Protein backbone atom coordinates (compact mmCIF):
# COMPACT_ATOMS: atom_id res chain seq x y z
CA UNK A 1 0.00 0.00 0.00
CA UNK A 2 2.89 2.38 0.76
CA UNK A 3 4.30 1.73 -2.70
CA UNK A 4 0.99 2.72 -4.36
CA UNK A 5 0.76 5.94 -2.31
CA UNK A 6 4.36 6.80 -3.11
CA UNK A 7 3.77 6.15 -6.84
CA UNK A 8 0.60 8.29 -6.81
CA UNK A 9 2.45 11.07 -5.01
CA UNK A 10 5.24 11.02 -7.62
CA UNK A 11 2.68 11.04 -10.46
CA UNK A 12 0.90 13.97 -8.79
CA UNK A 13 4.14 15.93 -8.50
CA UNK A 14 4.99 15.22 -12.15
CA UNK A 15 1.51 16.33 -13.28
CA UNK A 16 1.77 19.48 -11.16
CA UNK A 17 5.15 20.27 -12.72
CA UNK A 18 3.80 19.73 -16.23
CA UNK A 19 0.77 21.91 -15.49
CA UNK A 20 3.00 24.64 -14.05
CA UNK A 21 5.24 24.54 -17.11
CA UNK A 22 2.19 24.75 -19.40
CA UNK A 23 0.85 27.80 -17.54
CA UNK A 24 4.26 29.52 -17.59
CA UNK A 25 4.60 28.72 -21.31
CA UNK A 26 1.13 30.18 -22.02
CA UNK A 27 1.96 33.38 -20.10
CA UNK A 28 5.31 33.81 -21.87
CA UNK A 29 3.71 33.22 -25.29
CA UNK A 30 0.97 35.73 -24.49
CA UNK A 31 3.55 38.38 -23.60
CA UNK A 32 5.57 37.65 -26.76
CA UNK A 33 2.39 37.86 -28.87
CA UNK A 34 1.37 41.19 -27.32
CA UNK A 35 4.80 42.73 -27.87
CA UNK A 36 5.07 41.39 -31.44
CA UNK A 37 1.57 42.57 -32.36
CA UNK A 38 2.28 46.04 -31.06
CA UNK A 39 5.57 46.24 -32.98
CA UNK A 40 4.00 44.92 -36.18
CA UNK A 41 1.07 47.31 -35.89
CA UNK A 42 3.54 50.20 -35.63
CA UNK A 43 5.40 48.99 -38.72
CA UNK A 44 2.16 48.65 -40.68
CA UNK A 45 1.06 52.14 -39.63
CA UNK A 46 4.42 53.56 -40.73
CA UNK A 47 4.01 51.81 -44.10
CA UNK A 48 0.55 53.38 -44.60
CA UNK A 49 -1.57 50.27 -44.07
CA UNK A 50 -3.35 51.60 -40.98
CA UNK A 51 -5.55 54.67 -41.31
CA UNK A 52 -8.82 54.98 -39.46
CA UNK A 53 -11.98 56.88 -40.18
CA UNK A 54 -15.12 56.90 -38.03
CA UNK A 55 -18.29 55.74 -39.79
CA UNK A 56 -21.56 55.46 -37.85
CA UNK A 57 -19.63 55.48 -34.58
CA UNK A 58 -17.24 52.67 -35.59
CA UNK A 59 -13.54 53.07 -36.40
CA UNK A 60 -12.86 51.53 -39.79
CA UNK A 61 -9.41 50.99 -41.24
CA UNK A 62 -8.48 51.71 -44.82
CA UNK A 63 -5.39 52.13 -46.92
CA UNK A 64 -5.19 54.07 -50.12
CA UNK A 65 -2.49 54.31 -52.75
CA UNK A 66 -1.91 54.84 -56.42
CA UNK A 67 -2.57 57.76 -58.73
CA UNK A 68 -5.10 60.17 -57.14
CA UNK A 69 -5.61 61.85 -60.50
CA UNK A 70 -5.88 58.57 -62.38
CA UNK A 71 -8.67 57.27 -64.57
CA UNK A 72 -10.66 55.53 -61.82
CA UNK A 73 -11.05 55.23 -58.10
CA UNK A 74 -11.20 51.53 -57.26
CA UNK A 75 -12.70 50.70 -53.86
CA UNK A 76 -12.34 47.18 -52.45
CA UNK A 77 -13.73 45.79 -49.21
CA UNK A 78 -12.56 42.90 -47.05
CA UNK A 79 -14.45 39.67 -46.69
CA UNK A 80 -14.39 35.91 -47.05
CA UNK A 81 -12.43 35.55 -43.81
CA UNK A 82 -9.30 37.28 -45.10
CA UNK A 83 -8.26 39.24 -42.02
CA UNK A 84 -5.27 41.00 -43.59
CA UNK A 85 -7.15 42.09 -46.70
CA UNK A 86 -5.55 45.54 -46.95
CA UNK A 87 -2.14 43.93 -47.20
CA UNK A 88 -3.01 40.89 -49.30
CA UNK A 89 -5.05 42.86 -51.84
CA UNK A 90 -1.90 44.69 -52.92
CA UNK A 91 -0.87 41.54 -54.80
CA UNK A 92 -3.92 42.00 -57.01
CA UNK A 93 -4.27 45.77 -57.18
CA UNK A 94 -0.64 46.97 -57.37
CA UNK A 95 -0.61 46.50 -61.12
CA UNK A 96 -3.59 48.88 -61.39
CA UNK A 97 -2.13 51.63 -59.22
CA UNK A 98 -0.21 53.50 -61.95
CA UNK A 99 -3.39 54.74 -63.62
CA UNK A 100 -5.92 54.39 -60.77
CA UNK A 101 -6.43 55.32 -57.14
CA UNK A 102 -7.02 52.24 -54.98
CA UNK A 103 -8.83 52.30 -51.61
CA UNK A 104 -8.93 49.07 -49.57
CA UNK A 105 -11.43 49.08 -46.70
CA UNK A 106 -11.39 46.65 -43.76
CA UNK A 107 -15.04 46.23 -42.83
CA UNK A 108 -16.12 45.87 -39.21
CA UNK A 109 -14.34 43.00 -37.49
CA UNK A 110 -11.63 42.67 -40.14
CA UNK A 111 -8.03 43.82 -40.13
CA UNK A 112 -7.57 46.86 -37.93
CA UNK A 113 -11.20 47.98 -38.04
CA UNK A 114 -13.25 47.98 -34.88
CA UNK A 115 -15.34 44.88 -34.26
CA UNK A 116 -19.11 44.97 -34.41
CA UNK A 117 -21.75 42.92 -32.70
CA UNK A 118 -24.35 43.90 -35.27
CA UNK A 119 -25.60 41.38 -37.79
CA UNK A 120 -23.41 41.63 -40.87
CA UNK A 121 -26.10 41.89 -43.51
CA UNK A 122 -25.51 43.30 -46.97
CA UNK A 123 -27.48 46.39 -46.02
CA UNK A 124 -25.40 46.98 -42.89
CA UNK A 125 -22.07 46.45 -44.63
C-alpha positions in Angstrom: 0.0 0.0 0.0 2.9 2.4 0.8 4.3 1.7 -2.7 1.0 2.7 -4.4 0.8 5.9 -2.3 4.4 6.8 -3.1 3.8 6.1 -6.8 0.6 8.3 -6.8 2.4 11.1 -5.0 5.2 11.0 -7.6 2.7 11.0 -10.5 0.9 14.0 -8.8 4.1 15.9 -8.5 5.0 15.2 -12.2 1.5 16.3 -13.3 1.8 19.5 -11.2 5.2 20.3 -12.7 3.8 19.7 -16.2 0.8 21.9 -15.5 3.0 24.6 -14.0 5.2 24.5 -17.1 2.2 24.7 -19.4 0.9 27.8 -17.5 4.3 29.5 -17.6 4.6 28.7 -21.3 1.1 30.2 -22.0 2.0 33.4 -20.1 5.3 33.8 -21.9 3.7 33.2 -25.3 1.0 35.7 -24.5 3.5 38.4 -23.6 5.6 37.7 -26.8 2.4 37.9 -28.9 1.4 41.2 -27.3 4.8 42.7 -27.9 5.1 41.4 -31.4 1.6 42.6 -32.4 2.3 46.0 -31.1 5.6 46.2 -33.0 4.0 44.9 -36.2 1.1 47.3 -35.9 3.5 50.2 -35.6 5.4 49.0 -38.7 2.2 48.7 -40.7 1.1 52.1 -39.6 4.4 53.6 -40.7 4.0 51.8 -44.1 0.6 53.4 -44.6 -1.6 50.3 -44.1 -3.4 51.6 -41.0 -5.5 54.7 -41.3 -8.8 55.0 -39.5 -12.0 56.9 -40.2 -15.1 56.9 -38.0 -18.3 55.7 -39.8 -21.6 55.5 -37.8 -19.6 55.5 -34.6 -17.2 52.7 -35.6 -13.5 53.1 -36.4 -12.9 51.5 -39.8 -9.4 51.0 -41.2 -8.5 51.7 -44.8 -5.4 52.1 -46.9 -5.2 54.1 -50.1 -2.5 54.3 -52.8 -1.9 54.8 -56.4 -2.6 57.8 -58.7 -5.1 60.2 -57.1 -5.6 61.9 -60.5 -5.9 58.6 -62.4 -8.7 57.3 -64.6 -10.7 55.5 -61.8 -11.1 55.2 -58.1 -11.2 51.5 -57.3 -12.7 50.7 -53.9 -12.3 47.2 -52.5 -13.7 45.8 -49.2 -12.6 42.9 -47.0 -14.4 39.7 -46.7 -14.4 35.9 -47.0 -12.4 35.6 -43.8 -9.3 37.3 -45.1 -8.3 39.2 -42.0 -5.3 41.0 -43.6 -7.1 42.1 -46.7 -5.6 45.5 -46.9 -2.1 43.9 -47.2 -3.0 40.9 -49.3 -5.1 42.9 -51.8 -1.9 44.7 -52.9 -0.9 41.5 -54.8 -3.9 42.0 -57.0 -4.3 45.8 -57.2 -0.6 47.0 -57.4 -0.6 46.5 -61.1 -3.6 48.9 -61.4 -2.1 51.6 -59.2 -0.2 53.5 -61.9 -3.4 54.7 -63.6 -5.9 54.4 -60.8 -6.4 55.3 -57.1 -7.0 52.2 -55.0 -8.8 52.3 -51.6 -8.9 49.1 -49.6 -11.4 49.1 -46.7 -11.4 46.7 -43.8 -15.0 46.2 -42.8 -16.1 45.9 -39.2 -14.3 43.0 -37.5 -11.6 42.7 -40.1 -8.0 43.8 -40.1 -7.6 46.9 -37.9 -11.2 48.0 -38.0 -13.2 48.0 -34.9 -15.3 44.9 -34.3 -19.1 45.0 -34.4 -21.7 42.9 -32.7 -24.4 43.9 -35.3 -25.6 41.4 -37.8 -23.4 41.6 -40.9 -26.1 41.9 -43.5 -25.5 43.3 -47.0 -27.5 46.4 -46.0 -25.4 47.0 -42.9 -22.1 46.5 -44.6 
